[in-house]
Amino acid sequence: MLNVNKIRVNYNEMEALKEISFKLDKGTIGALIGANGAGKSTTLNTICGIITPESGNIYYMGKRIDGLAPDKIVKMGISQIPEGRRVFPQLTVLENLKMGAYLRKDKENILRDLENTFQRFPRLKERSRQSGGSLSGGEQQMLAVGRSLMSRPKLLLMDEPTMGLSPLMCKAISEVIVDINQSGITILLVEQNARMGLKICSRGFILETGRLTMEGESEVLMASDYVKKAYLGE
């Protein structure tokens, strides 16, 4: 589904991504693991068109997308849940969700998807008239997920979905990620919580200072002595 090929990105003459390459199969969960500053968010922002790479190319469903405007990429079926959730604080929960469907014209299906979102996140239905900024961190993460799903993505990019959340809420969000994937949506997950990310993904990718240093099936990576020491605290 996704083929990232030798992508290079510069920030102020510093290389943020150093010709990274990886592939993600349809229907799977891939996890980008790494420390702060490794290039994880830059990778997602490049895939969704916010950043234009210096060189390399990105193919989605066989079509080249690097260089396309973000709205064109969303229309093709890629949606991102940004780091820090970034809900619209002054808009209500319902208005936030409708913003996720901004590019859609199929009103009946939008209403159906709203109801599906409320079924997945009953708490959002209870708070549908509250402002997004009044929600707790966990509720805002649910809202960010629901908003992205309203665009009907085929590929969902998730940037640090458990950041700043309690252990109980982290567990709940990880279960939501698995549930979304089982509904047929492919997921590329950026996660500092390496244990959680590798536990639920099919394939993991280790990013270190802009380079892809390791990749493989999740079980293989979790058994690696290096990964255990560097990322799993063992």
ZAVO-562672 format. One record per residue (C-alpha): residue number from 1; residue in three letters; x, y negated, z negated. Coordinates in nm, 4 decimals, m for minus. Layout:
+-----+------+----------+----------+----------+
:  nr : rest :       c1 :       c2 :       c3 :
+-----+------+----------+----------+----------+
: NUM :  Ala :        X :        Y :        Z :
...
+-----+------+----------+----------+----------+
# end
This chain:
+-----+------+----------+----------+----------+
:  nr : rest :       c1 :       c2 :       c3 :
+-----+------+----------+----------+----------+
:   1 :  Met :   0.0000 :   0.0000 :   0.0000 :
:   2 :  Leu :   0.2791 :  m0.2445 :  m0.0911 :
:   3 :  Asn :   0.6284 :  m0.2554 :   0.0540 :
:   4 :  Val :   0.8691 :  m0.5152 :  m0.0879 :
:   5 :  Asn :   1.1846 :  m0.5183 :   0.1241 :
:   6 :  Lys :   1.5066 :  m0.6975 :   0.0234 :
:   7 :  Ile :   1.3360 :  m1.0024 :  m0.1237 :
:   8 :  Arg :   1.5678 :  m1.2856 :  m0.2254 :
:   9 :  Val :   1.4428 :  m1.5911 :  m0.4183 :
:  10 :  Asn :   1.6450 :  m1.8935 :  m0.5308 :
:  11 :  Tyr :   1.5701 :  m2.1387 :  m0.8124 :
:  12 :  Asn :   1.7869 :  m2.4524 :  m0.8065 :
:  13 :  Glu :   2.0642 :  m2.2680 :  m0.6215 :
:  14 :  Met :   2.0433 :  m1.9782 :  m0.8696 :
:  15 :  Glu :   1.9364 :  m1.6385 :  m0.7407 :
:  16 :  Ala :   1.6238 :  m1.5305 :  m0.9284 :
:  17 :  Leu :   1.5713 :  m1.2201 :  m0.7136 :
:  18 :  Lys :   1.8673 :  m1.0511 :  m0.5468 :
:  19 :  Glu :   1.7347 :  m0.8516 :  m0.2518 :
:  20 :  Ile :   1.4981 :  m0.6298 :  m0.4478 :
:  21 :  Ser :   1.3093 :  m0.3516 :  m0.2714 :
:  22 :  Phe :   1.0348 :  m0.1171 :  m0.3903 :
:  23 :  Lys :   0.7155 :   0.0495 :  m0.2735 :
:  24 :  Leu :   0.3820 :   0.1041 :  m0.4447 :
:  25 :  Asp :   0.1412 :   0.3760 :  m0.3324 :
:  26 :  Lys :  m0.2329 :   0.3208 :  m0.3043 :
:  27 :  Gly :  m0.4301 :   0.4237 :  m0.6130 :
:  28 :  Thr :  m0.1329 :   0.4171 :  m0.8514 :
:  29 :  Ile :  m0.0104 :   0.1979 :  m1.1375 :
:  30 :  Gly :   0.3408 :   0.0608 :  m1.1017 :
:  31 :  Ala :   0.5156 :  m0.1089 :  m1.3948 :
:  32 :  Leu :   0.7867 :  m0.3752 :  m1.3656 :
:  33 :  Ile :   0.9913 :  m0.3556 :  m1.6856 :
:  34 :  Gly :   1.2556 :  m0.6027 :  m1.7991 :
:  35 :  Ala :   1.3594 :  m0.8713 :  m2.0455 :
:  36 :  Asn :   1.2662 :  m1.2401 :  m2.0261 :
:  37 :  Gly :   1.4274 :  m1.3982 :  m1.7216 :
:  38 :  Ala :   1.4708 :  m1.0692 :  m1.5388 :
:  39 :  Gly :   1.2560 :  m1.1852 :  m1.2447 :
:  40 :  Lys :   0.9321 :  m1.0016 :  m1.3144 :
:  41 :  Ser :   0.6935 :  m1.2975 :  m1.2863 :
:  42 :  Thr :   0.8902 :  m1.4314 :  m0.9898 :
:  43 :  Thr :   0.8294 :  m1.1010 :  m0.8148 :
:  44 :  Leu :   0.4519 :  m1.1236 :  m0.8657 :
:  45 :  Asn :   0.4420 :  m1.4895 :  m0.7616 :
:  46 :  Thr :   0.6312 :  m1.4047 :  m0.4446 :
:  47 :  Ile :   0.3951 :  m1.1213 :  m0.3574 :
:  48 :  Cys :   0.0876 :  m1.3438 :  m0.3991 :
:  49 :  Gly :   0.2323 :  m1.6333 :  m0.1986 :
:  50 :  Ile :   0.3032 :  m1.8879 :  m0.4731 :
:  51 :  Ile :   0.6762 :  m1.8550 :  m0.3975 :
:  52 :  Thr :   0.8209 :  m1.8170 :  m0.0471 :
:  53 :  Pro :   1.1279 :  m1.5904 :  m0.0400 :
:  54 :  Glu :   1.4577 :  m1.7042 :   0.1093 :
:  55 :  Ser :   1.4855 :  m1.3747 :   0.2936 :
:  56 :  Gly :   1.3309 :  m1.0293 :   0.3091 :
:  57 :  Asn :   0.9717 :  m0.9348 :   0.3786 :
:  58 :  Ile :   0.6596 :  m0.8019 :   0.2092 :
:  59 :  Tyr :   0.4040 :  m0.5728 :   0.3716 :
:  60 :  Tyr :   0.0587 :  m0.5051 :   0.2314 :
:  61 :  Met :  m0.1550 :  m0.2356 :   0.3940 :
:  62 :  Gly :   0.0846 :  m0.2478 :   0.6887 :
:  63 :  Lys :   0.0534 :  m0.6243 :   0.7399 :
:  64 :  Arg :   0.3302 :  m0.8716 :   0.6664 :
:  65 :  Ile :   0.2232 :  m1.1252 :   0.4003 :
:  66 :  Asp :   0.5372 :  m1.3152 :   0.2948 :
:  67 :  Gly :   0.4897 :  m1.6761 :   0.4016 :
:  68 :  Leu :   0.1086 :  m1.6613 :   0.3958 :
:  69 :  Ala :  m0.0874 :  m1.9096 :   0.1822 :
:  70 :  Pro :  m0.2140 :  m1.7698 :  m0.1511 :
:  71 :  Asp :  m0.5822 :  m1.8000 :  m0.0518 :
:  72 :  Lys :  m0.5185 :  m1.5916 :   0.2595 :
:  73 :  Ile :  m0.3538 :  m1.3254 :   0.0444 :
:  74 :  Val :  m0.6489 :  m1.3244 :  m0.1990 :
:  75 :  Lys :  m0.8874 :  m1.2755 :   0.0952 :
:  76 :  Met :  m0.6802 :  m0.9716 :   0.1990 :
:  77 :  Gly :  m0.7453 :  m0.8089 :  m0.1379 :
:  78 :  Ile :  m0.4635 :  m0.9112 :  m0.3730 :
:  79 :  Ser :  m0.5417 :  m1.0854 :  m0.7027 :
:  80 :  Gln :  m0.3141 :  m1.1883 :  m0.9889 :
:  81 :  Ile :  m0.3827 :  m1.2177 :  m1.3608 :
:  82 :  Pro :  m0.1214 :  m1.4769 :  m1.4619 :
:  83 :  Glu :   0.1010 :  m1.4714 :  m1.7664 :
:  84 :  Gly :  m0.0634 :  m1.6541 :  m2.0552 :
:  85 :  Arg :  m0.4122 :  m1.5838 :  m1.9153 :
:  86 :  Arg :  m0.4665 :  m1.9448 :  m1.7967 :
:  87 :  Val :  m0.8424 :  m1.9514 :  m1.8288 :
:  88 :  Phe :  m1.0151 :  m2.2832 :  m1.7569 :
:  89 :  Pro :  m1.0594 :  m2.4057 :  m2.1165 :
:  90 :  Gln :  m1.3391 :  m2.6573 :  m2.0512 :
:  91 :  Leu :  m1.5478 :  m2.4217 :  m1.8345 :
:  92 :  Thr :  m1.7840 :  m2.1668 :  m1.9868 :
:  93 :  Val :  m1.7084 :  m1.7952 :  m1.9741 :
:  94 :  Leu :  m1.9668 :  m1.7564 :  m1.6978 :
:  95 :  Glu :  m1.8169 :  m2.0443 :  m1.4975 :
:  96 :  Asn :  m1.4682 :  m1.8949 :  m1.5362 :
:  97 :  Leu :  m1.5922 :  m1.5638 :  m1.3984 :
:  98 :  Lys :  m1.7628 :  m1.7318 :  m1.1051 :
:  99 :  Met :  m1.4356 :  m1.9094 :  m1.0203 :
: 100 :  Gly :  m1.2910 :  m1.5648 :  m0.9519 :
: 101 :  Ala :  m1.5440 :  m1.5271 :  m0.6708 :
: 102 :  Tyr :  m1.4775 :  m1.8746 :  m0.5282 :
: 103 :  Leu :  m1.3812 :  m1.7450 :  m0.1819 :
: 104 :  Arg :  m1.6753 :  m1.5061 :  m0.1574 :
: 105 :  Lys :  m2.0107 :  m1.5782 :   0.0102 :
: 106 :  Asp :  m2.2006 :  m1.2547 :  m0.0730 :
: 107 :  Lys :  m2.4210 :  m1.3924 :  m0.3530 :
: 108 :  Glu :  m2.6071 :  m1.0689 :  m0.4286 :
: 109 :  Asn :  m2.2856 :  m0.8728 :  m0.4693 :
: 110 :  Ile :  m2.1389 :  m1.1515 :  m0.6833 :
: 111 :  Leu :  m2.4321 :  m1.1205 :  m0.9231 :
: 112 :  Arg :  m2.3872 :  m0.7429 :  m0.9260 :
: 113 :  Asp :  m2.0158 :  m0.7813 :  m1.0021 :
: 114 :  Leu :  m2.0936 :  m1.0253 :  m1.2829 :
: 115 :  Glu :  m2.3195 :  m0.7668 :  m1.4417 :
: 116 :  Asn :  m2.0505 :  m0.4991 :  m1.3999 :
: 117 :  Thr :  m1.7995 :  m0.7302 :  m1.5704 :
: 118 :  Phe :  m2.0365 :  m0.7860 :  m1.8617 :
: 119 :  Gln :  m2.0849 :  m0.4101 :  m1.8909 :
: 120 :  Arg :  m1.7074 :  m0.3604 :  m1.9057 :
: 121 :  Phe :  m1.6634 :  m0.6506 :  m2.1507 :
: 122 :  Pro :  m1.9831 :  m0.6851 :  m2.3599 :
: 123 :  Arg :  m1.8137 :  m0.9515 :  m2.5719 :
: 124 :  Leu :  m1.7939 :  m1.1810 :  m2.2694 :
: 125 :  Lys :  m2.1681 :  m1.1505 :  m2.2164 :
: 126 :  Glu :  m2.2272 :  m1.2479 :  m2.5792 :
: 127 :  Arg :  m2.0057 :  m1.5541 :  m2.5268 :
: 128 :  Ser :  m2.1072 :  m1.6373 :  m2.1691 :
: 129 :  Arg :  m2.2106 :  m1.9946 :  m2.2623 :
: 130 :  Gln :  m1.9019 :  m2.0659 :  m2.4758 :
: 131 :  Ser :  m1.6054 :  m2.2542 :  m2.3320 :
: 132 :  Gly :  m1.3112 :  m2.0416 :  m2.2255 :
: 133 :  Gly :  m1.0817 :  m2.2362 :  m2.4575 :
: 134 :  Ser :  m1.2863 :  m2.1392 :  m2.7643 :
: 135 :  Leu :  m1.2205 :  m1.7655 :  m2.7215 :
: 136 :  Ser :  m0.9616 :  m1.5643 :  m2.9114 :
: 137 :  Gly :  m0.6464 :  m1.4487 :  m2.7331 :
: 138 :  Gly :  m0.7871 :  m1.1017 :  m2.6729 :
: 139 :  Glu :  m1.1162 :  m1.2408 :  m2.5445 :
: 140 :  Gln :  m0.9311 :  m1.4762 :  m2.3106 :
: 141 :  Gln :  m0.7369 :  m1.1799 :  m2.1733 :
: 142 :  Met :  m1.0660 :  m0.9984 :  m2.1079 :
: 143 :  Leu :  m1.1895 :  m1.3121 :  m1.9322 :
: 144 :  Ala :  m0.8749 :  m1.3363 :  m1.7187 :
: 145 :  Val :  m0.9146 :  m0.9714 :  m1.6174 :
: 146 :  Gly :  m1.2834 :  m1.0159 :  m1.5408 :
: 147 :  Arg :  m1.2172 :  m1.3322 :  m1.3392 :
: 148 :  Ser :  m0.9623 :  m1.1524 :  m1.1203 :
: 149 :  Leu :  m1.1935 :  m0.8556 :  m1.0666 :
: 150 :  Met :  m1.4598 :  m1.0952 :  m0.9371 :
: 151 :  Ser :  m1.2516 :  m1.1387 :  m0.6199 :
: 152 :  Arg :  m1.2934 :  m0.7634 :  m0.5535 :
: 153 :  Pro :  m0.9197 :  m0.6893 :  m0.5266 :
: 154 :  Lys :  m0.7692 :  m0.3747 :  m0.3831 :
: 155 :  Leu :  m0.4337 :  m0.4590 :  m0.5453 :
: 156 :  Leu :  m0.4263 :  m0.6223 :  m0.8892 :
: 157 :  Leu :  m0.1102 :  m0.7931 :  m1.0171 :
: 158 :  Met :  m0.1068 :  m0.8181 :  m1.3974 :
: 159 :  Asp :   0.1532 :  m1.0398 :  m1.5672 :
: 160 :  Glu :   0.2137 :  m0.9580 :  m1.9357 :
: 161 :  Pro :  m0.1488 :  m0.8678 :  m2.0202 :
: 162 :  Thr :  m0.0666 :  m0.7723 :  m2.3809 :
: 163 :  Met :   0.1526 :  m1.0734 :  m2.4628 :
: 164 :  Gly :   0.0689 :  m1.2213 :  m2.8037 :
: 165 :  Leu :  m0.2075 :  m0.9723 :  m2.8790 :
: 166 :  Ser :  m0.2545 :  m0.7533 :  m3.1864 :
: 167 :  Pro :  m0.1624 :  m0.3836 :  m3.1654 :
: 168 :  Leu :  m0.5324 :  m0.2927 :  m3.1664 :
: 169 :  Met :  m0.6076 :  m0.5327 :  m2.8798 :
: 170 :  Cys :  m0.2986 :  m0.4116 :  m2.6897 :
: 171 :  Lys :  m0.4393 :  m0.0597 :  m2.7045 :
: 172 :  Ala :  m0.7778 :  m0.1831 :  m2.5826 :
: 173 :  Ile :  m0.6218 :  m0.3708 :  m2.2889 :
: 174 :  Ser :  m0.4135 :  m0.0664 :  m2.1914 :
: 175 :  Glu :  m0.7332 :   0.1394 :  m2.1807 :
: 176 :  Val :  m0.8952 :  m0.1283 :  m1.9621 :
: 177 :  Ile :  m0.5989 :  m0.1122 :  m1.7209 :
: 178 :  Val :  m0.6346 :   0.2648 :  m1.6861 :
: 179 :  Asp :  m1.0107 :   0.2306 :  m1.6391 :
: 180 :  Ile :  m0.9656 :  m0.0305 :  m1.3631 :
: 181 :  Asn :  m0.7149 :   0.1928 :  m1.1877 :
: 182 :  Gln :  m0.9493 :   0.4906 :  m1.2075 :
: 183 :  Ser :  m1.2160 :   0.2775 :  m1.0375 :
: 184 :  Gly :  m0.9923 :   0.2719 :  m0.7283 :
: 185 :  Ile :  m0.7833 :  m0.0418 :  m0.7748 :
: 186 :  Thr :  m0.4055 :  m0.0196 :  m0.7365 :
: 187 :  Ile :  m0.2157 :  m0.2079 :  m1.0096 :
: 188 :  Leu :   0.1296 :  m0.3629 :  m1.0340 :
: 189 :  Leu :   0.1896 :  m0.4363 :  m1.4008 :
: 190 :  Val :   0.4546 :  m0.6646 :  m1.5480 :
: 191 :  Glu :   0.5086 :  m0.5751 :  m1.9119 :
: 192 :  Gln :   0.7684 :  m0.6445 :  m2.1798 :
: 193 :  Asn :   0.6104 :  m0.3696 :  m2.3882 :
: 194 :  Ala :   0.8036 :  m0.1051 :  m2.1986 :
: 195 :  Arg :   0.6610 :   0.1878 :  m2.3935 :
: 196 :  Met :   0.3025 :   0.0919 :  m2.3118 :
: 197 :  Gly :   0.3825 :   0.0065 :  m1.9509 :
: 198 :  Leu :   0.5662 :   0.3304 :  m1.8802 :
: 199 :  Lys :   0.3067 :   0.5365 :  m2.0663 :
: 200 :  Ile :   0.0206 :   0.4341 :  m1.8375 :
: 201 :  Cys :   0.2041 :   0.3856 :  m1.5052 :
: 202 :  Ser :   0.2783 :   0.6373 :  m1.2335 :
: 203 :  Arg :   0.6110 :   0.4805 :  m1.1403 :
: 204 :  Gly :   0.8350 :   0.2325 :  m1.3165 :
: 205 :  Phe :   1.0825 :  m0.0260 :  m1.1898 :
: 206 :  Ile :   1.3560 :  m0.1741 :  m1.4129 :
: 207 :  Leu :   1.4519 :  m0.5349 :  m1.3340 :
: 208 :  Glu :   1.7655 :  m0.6862 :  m1.4844 :
: 209 :  Thr :   1.8791 :  m1.0417 :  m1.4013 :
: 210 :  Gly :   1.7122 :  m1.0345 :  m1.0622 :
: 211 :  Arg :   1.8257 :  m0.6883 :  m0.9587 :
: 212 :  Leu :   1.6291 :  m0.3659 :  m0.9442 :
: 213 :  Thr :   1.8610 :  m0.1367 :  m1.1387 :
: 214 :  Met :   1.6433 :   0.1732 :  m1.1863 :
: 215 :  Glu :   1.3183 :   0.3173 :  m1.0582 :
: 216 :  Gly :   1.1393 :   0.6475 :  m1.0831 :
: 217 :  Glu :   0.8472 :   0.8420 :  m1.2176 :
: 218 :  Ser :   0.7439 :   0.7193 :  m1.5607 :
: 219 :  Glu :   0.8296 :   1.0481 :  m1.7333 :
: 220 :  Val :   1.1797 :   1.0424 :  m1.5855 :
: 221 :  Leu :   1.2449 :   0.6850 :  m1.6953 :
: 222 :  Met :   1.1139 :   0.7479 :  m2.0468 :
: 223 :  Ala :   1.3516 :   1.0427 :  m2.0773 :
: 224 :  Ser :   1.6521 :   0.8324 :  m1.9693 :
: 225 :  Asp :   1.8996 :   0.7637 :  m2.2510 :
: 226 :  Tyr :   1.9611 :   0.4151 :  m2.1125 :
: 227 :  Val :   1.5907 :   0.3262 :  m2.1004 :
: 228 :  Lys :   1.5399 :   0.4699 :  m2.4501 :
: 229 :  Lys :   1.8192 :   0.2550 :  m2.5917 :
: 230 :  Ala :   1.7586 :  m0.0658 :  m2.3919 :
: 231 :  Tyr :   1.3791 :  m0.0770 :  m2.3741 :
: 232 :  Leu :   1.2189 :   0.1769 :  m2.6080 :
: 233 :  Gly :   1.4159 :   0.1006 :  m2.9246 :
: 234 :  Glu :   1.5392 :   0.4570 :  m2.9675 :
+-----+------+----------+----------+----------+
# end
